[in-house]
């Protein structure tokens, strides 16, 4: 079933299991207790940050499969993507998993792009078990998109701190009470912003566009959800999105609208405007949010992962930074 840009899943596939793995900065944040595993160093015994990023995704995948009491051979498809060139983190992790693999790229929106497609596959009867997720690494992303940390370049207050870690989930036909009910696919929104150190401003209009269309497609109000959570707008983008909602006449309450990039770190951590990166929404959702839902503190959540679709090449060619956002609705449904 489809309404506008929103897929409605009549069979309501479930999130059978999930896992979140983080690094040193995430271990110091307020959500540390919601990670399945935290590491004290950035290297994970590897000889490069890029290889460590792959290790994060492999670890999270292994933990999720173990929590689901499955064997990795039972995974029908692995859907993943990341920020590295040619999504090599995901492709090399797929080599380890040896599962049929579909590589995705939505930048920091990849977590919900993958979950939406996984739910679609399971709901349509094309798969029994789909593993989906993403990873990012602060030092690998800095080296690719900005300046190597060793360079010591100064950053403006609008910049964000790439989350080091990985978040994954396993979608199945049944076996749990956290159901995926719908997903709204984002479109590319480009407001002409060219500053790679202001991702929040570049992505905020896309988040507002997707949320607005989700509510319109399903003919519902923001209050239908206990929480609407964006991916990694940070403090700057979050404020911009609230202003845009007000301009559009969308009555969204601040206490029911939050951002993963603000939640994952403490205010006194030196992360500028907040967290970002593909693992930002992934670790907060697959770790903290699903834990809150399983413990009954949240029932209905709309997770909206945001992404900035730039590359070093487009920046060098003085292109603008297009944004995109994908939204997935999840609901706890207990048997009566």
Secondary structure as the mmCIF struct_conf table of DSSP 4:
data_model
#
loop_
_struct_conf.conf_type_id
_struct_conf.id
_struct_conf.beg_label_comp_id
_struct_conf.beg_label_asym_id
_struct_conf.beg_label_seq_id
_struct_conf.end_label_comp_id
_struct_conf.end_label_asym_id
_struct_conf.end_label_seq_id
STRN STRN1 UNK A 2 UNK A 3
TURN_TY1_P TURN_TY1_P1 UNK A 4 UNK A 5
STRN STRN2 UNK A 6 UNK A 8
TURN_TY1_P TURN_TY1_P2 UNK A 10 UNK A 11
STRN STRN3 UNK A 14 UNK A 22
HELX_RH_AL_P HELX_RH_AL_P1 UNK A 24 UNK A 27
TURN_TY1_P TURN_TY1_P3 UNK A 28 UNK A 28
BEND BEND1 UNK A 29 UNK A 29
TURN_TY1_P TURN_TY1_P4 UNK A 30 UNK A 31
HELX_RH_3T_P HELX_RH_3T_P1 UNK A 32 UNK A 34
BEND BEND2 UNK A 36 UNK A 36
STRN STRN4 UNK A 37 UNK A 38
BEND BEND3 UNK A 40 UNK A 43
TURN_TY1_P TURN_TY1_P5 UNK A 44 UNK A 45
BEND BEND4 UNK A 47 UNK A 48
HELX_RH_AL_P HELX_RH_AL_P2 UNK A 49 UNK A 67
TURN_TY1_P TURN_TY1_P6 UNK A 68 UNK A 69
HELX_RH_3T_P HELX_RH_3T_P2 UNK A 72 UNK A 74
STRN STRN5 UNK A 77 UNK A 82
BEND BEND5 UNK A 83 UNK A 84
HELX_RH_3T_P HELX_RH_3T_P3 UNK A 85 UNK A 87
HELX_RH_AL_P HELX_RH_AL_P3 UNK A 88 UNK A 97
TURN_TY1_P TURN_TY1_P7 UNK A 98 UNK A 98
BEND BEND6 UNK A 99 UNK A 99
STRN STRN6 UNK A 101 UNK A 103
HELX_RH_3T_P HELX_RH_3T_P4 UNK A 107 UNK A 109
HELX_RH_AL_P HELX_RH_AL_P4 UNK A 110 UNK A 123
TURN_TY1_P TURN_TY1_P8 UNK A 124 UNK A 125
BEND BEND7 UNK A 126 UNK A 126
BEND BEND8 UNK A 128 UNK A 128
STRN STRN7 UNK A 129 UNK A 136
HELX_RH_AL_P HELX_RH_AL_P5 UNK A 138 UNK A 145
BEND BEND9 UNK A 146 UNK A 146
HELX_RH_3T_P HELX_RH_3T_P5 UNK A 149 UNK A 151
TURN_TY1_P TURN_TY1_P9 UNK A 157 UNK A 158
STRN STRN8 UNK A 160 UNK A 160
STRN STRN9 UNK A 161 UNK A 162
STRN STRN10 UNK A 165 UNK A 172
BEND BEND10 UNK A 173 UNK A 177
STRN STRN11 UNK A 178 UNK A 184
STRN STRN12 UNK A 189 UNK A 189
TURN_TY1_P TURN_TY1_P10 UNK A 196 UNK A 197
HELX_RH_AL_P HELX_RH_AL_P6 UNK A 199 UNK A 218
TURN_TY1_P TURN_TY1_P11 UNK A 219 UNK A 219
HELX_RH_3T_P HELX_RH_3T_P6 UNK A 222 UNK A 224
BEND BEND11 UNK A 225 UNK A 226
STRN STRN13 UNK A 227 UNK A 230
BEND BEND12 UNK A 231 UNK A 232
HELX_RH_AL_P HELX_RH_AL_P7 UNK A 234 UNK A 248
TURN_TY1_P TURN_TY1_P12 UNK A 249 UNK A 249
HELX_RH_3T_P HELX_RH_3T_P7 UNK A 254 UNK A 256
STRN STRN14 UNK A 257 UNK A 259
HELX_RH_AL_P HELX_RH_AL_P8 UNK A 260 UNK A 263
BEND BEND13 UNK A 264 UNK A 265
TURN_TY1_P TURN_TY1_P13 UNK A 267 UNK A 268
BEND BEND14 UNK A 269 UNK A 270
STRN STRN15 UNK A 272 UNK A 272
TURN_TY1_P TURN_TY1_P14 UNK A 273 UNK A 273
STRN STRN16 UNK A 275 UNK A 276
BEND BEND15 UNK A 277 UNK A 277
HELX_RH_AL_P HELX_RH_AL_P9 UNK A 278 UNK A 283
HELX_RH_PI_P HELX_RH_PI_P1 UNK A 284 UNK A 289
HELX_RH_AL_P HELX_RH_AL_P10 UNK A 290 UNK A 294
TURN_TY1_P TURN_TY1_P15 UNK A 295 UNK A 296
BEND BEND16 UNK A 297 UNK A 297
BEND BEND17 UNK A 299 UNK A 299
STRN STRN17 UNK A 300 UNK A 308
HELX_RH_AL_P HELX_RH_AL_P11 UNK A 312 UNK A 316
TURN_TY1_P TURN_TY1_P16 UNK A 317 UNK A 318
STRN STRN18 UNK A 323 UNK A 332
#
